[in-house]
Amino acid sequence: PDAGRILLIPERSERAVAAGTPLMELGNADALEIVVDVLSEDAVRIDPGDAVELTGWGGETALPGRVRRVEPSAFTRYSALGVEEQRVNVIIDLLSRPERLGAGYRVEASVVIWEQEALSVPTSALFRQAGEWRVFVIEDGRAELRSMEPGQRSADWAEVVSGLAEGDRVIIHPTDEVLAGVRVESD
């Protein structure tokens, strides 16, 4: 016996069932948790207590969450492209739940693994050359090749540890036609 709300009735037709066949799923909607599977290489950077932003659930605003647990074992899953990936489940507690969010709903989770005010540059401006990270900076209307050291990185941004200063203008997505000293126009 348990108190809760009926979440699912697998078989709605009247029929004889074998012992052990589930008749319904009960759950406490106020105790929902989010389970997100992440790549194992990302999971090692996630800690219990990390802040989470949940989007894509159908509402206008992001929902706040907090990582409760990073499971200790990984499992294999194949991506949509057929690539074998090692994944790890991350359990997230909702800090506030809208009434309309229920069991089995789809959400997108962004886990905050590092947060600090820092100078950053789009990762699309970075490239490797001679074993160093480099960018093209616009100086006096010309492209200047500059070495730089990135710190923390996401898919879109990289922290600047050294090599660039605030106000430097970088060339995003430099092509093979961009060389040091070449005249460039900017928007």
N, C-alpha and C positions, 0 to 999 in steps of 0.2 A: 504493500500500500504506500502511496505517495501522493502528495498534493502538487498540483501544477496544472498546466494547460495542455490540452491535446495538441501536439505539433504535427502528427502524421498518422493517417490510417492507411496502411499499405494495401489492404484488400477491403473494398467497400461492399462487395457482393456477399450475400449470405451463402455459406458453404461449410462443410465439415473441414476442420483443420487438424493437422498433426500436432502432437504435443511439442511445445517449444517454438511454434510458429508465432512470430510477433503479431499482435492484434492492433497495437497502437504504440506510438511514442509519446511519452509525457515529458514535459520540460518546464523549467522555471524561466520564463522570458526575462525576468529581472537579473538572472545570473548568466547571461550570454557571455561567451568568450569568443575571440576571433582566433582562428588557426590559419597561419600563413606559412606556406612552404617557400623557403628561400634557398638560393644556391649555397652550398656548404662554404664556399670561399667568402661569401658575404656574412654567413651566420657566425663565423669566428669573431667578427667585429661587433656583434650585437650582445648587449649585456642586460640582465634583468634590471628593470627600473628605467630603461631608456624610454623617452617620449615617442609617441606614435601619432601620426595624423592619418585618419581613415577617410577616404574619398570614394567616389564611384558607387555609393550605396543607394543613390537616388535622391538624396536631399540636396539642398542648396549649399549647406555649409559642411566643412570638414568636422569629423568627430574626434575628440581627444581620446587617446588610449595610452596604456603603459605596458611594456613587456613584462610579463610575469615569469616566463620560463623559455629557455632555448633548449630543446630536447637534445639529449646527449648522443643520439645515434642518427645516422643519415640513411636515406633510402634512394634507390635509383628510379628516375622518371625519365621518360623520353619527351623531348620538346616537340612542338608542332612541326619542326623541321627534321625530326628523327634523330636529334642529337641526344646521346645519353648524358644525363646530368645527375650529380649527387645533390640531393635536396635535404633540408633539415626543417622540421616544424618549429615555428616560433608561436608561443601562446601569448595572446594579448588580452588584457582586461579593458573593457570599455569604461571610461570615466563618466560618461553620461550617455544614456541610450534613448533615442527617440522611440515613441510608442510604436511606430510603424515598422521598425527594424525587427526582423524575426530570425528564427533558426534557418540555416542554409542559404542566407542571402549572400550575394557577392559584394565584396568590398576591395578596394585597393589600399594597401598600407605603405606608408613611408615612415621608416624608423630613423630617428635622429641619433646618429652614432657619434657625431662631433658637431659642436656648435661654438663658434667664436667669431667675433668681428675681425675680418681680415681683408686685405687686398686680394682680389681674385681676378682671374682672366678666363675667357671662354676656352674650354679644352680644345675646341676646333682651331684655335690659333697655335697650339703647341705641336711640335714635331721633333723627332729625334734626328740628330746629325752628329757624326763622329762620337757617338756614345753620350752626348749631352742633350738636354732639353733646350730647344731654341724657339724663338718667336721673331717675326718681323715687326719692327716698330716703325711708324712713320715719323721721320725727322726731317724737317724743312722740305717736305714734298717728296722725299725719297725713302725707299725701303732700307732699313738698317737691320742687319742680322744681329741678334742679341742672345747670349746664353742666359738662361734663367733656371731657378730651382723651384719646382712645384712642391707643395706640401700635400695636404689632404685634397682628395679629388672625388668628384661625382661624375656622372655621365656628361654634365653640362659645364661644370666650373672646376677650376683648380686654384687652390690657395697659392699666392706668390710668397715664397720665403725670401728670395733674393733675385736681383737682376732686372726688376721693373719697379717703377715708382708710380704713385698715384698721378693720374693725368696722362700717362703714356698711352698713345693710341696704337693698337696692334691690328695687324691684318688677319682677319678671320678667313679660314679656308684658303691659305695661300696656294696658288697653283705653281707648276714648274716654271712658269714665265716670270715669277717674282724672284728676283735675285738682289743681292746687296747692291745698293747704289741706283737701282732702277727707279725712275720717276713714277710716282703713283698719285692718283687722284682719290680723294675721299669724299664721302657724302657729308 
